[in-house]
Amino acid sequence: MSDERRVLLAGATGLVGSRAMELAIDNSWLRLVALSRREAPMPRGVRMEMLVADTAGWPEAVAAIAPEAVICALGATWKKAGSEEAFRAVDHDLVLTLARAAREAEVTNFVLVSST
C-alpha cells in the first residue's frame, strides 16, 4: 500500500500553480495532477501528470482523476480577460464548476487561492 496522495491542481499555468508544481518536486508522497485548459511547461524533476481538457468536461475529468484534494489557483487579470464577463467566467463560474465537481467526486479537501 502506498502513502502517495493524489492532488488535483487547477490553474497550473499561473503564478501560484507554477509555484505549486515546483514545490511538488521534493515531495515523493505527492502525486500532482494538473487540470488545465491549455498545456503548461512542467518544472524539471516534478512527478506529475497534466490533463488538458475543455472546461465543459472538467466535472468528468475531476471524477476520472479521483483526487483526495484539490488546489484551485484559477484566476485571470482584467487585462487578459478583456471584459468583466470574461473575468467572472474564470474567477467565479469556473471556480464554482470545479468546486461542485470536487464535491460530487467526494474530494475531502479543497483549497482556493484567490486574489479577490
Secondary structure as GFF3:
##gff-version 3
##sequence-region A 1 116
A	DSSP	beta_strand	5	10	.	.	.	ID=ss1
A	DSSP	alpha_helix	15	24	.	.	.	ID=ss2
A	DSSP	beta_strand	30	36	.	.	.	ID=ss3
A	DSSP	beta_strand	48	52	.	.	.	ID=ss4
A	DSSP	three_ten_helix	55	57	.	.	.	ID=ss5
A	DSSP	alpha_helix	58	65	.	.	.	ID=ss6
A	DSSP	beta_strand	69	72	.	.	.	ID=ss7
A	DSSP	alpha_helix	78	81	.	.	.	ID=ss8
A	DSSP	alpha_helix	84	88	.	.	.	ID=ss9
A	DSSP	pi_helix	89	94	.	.	.	ID=ss10
A	DSSP	alpha_helix	95	104	.	.	.	ID=ss11
A	DSSP	beta_strand	109	112	.	.	.	ID=ss12
###
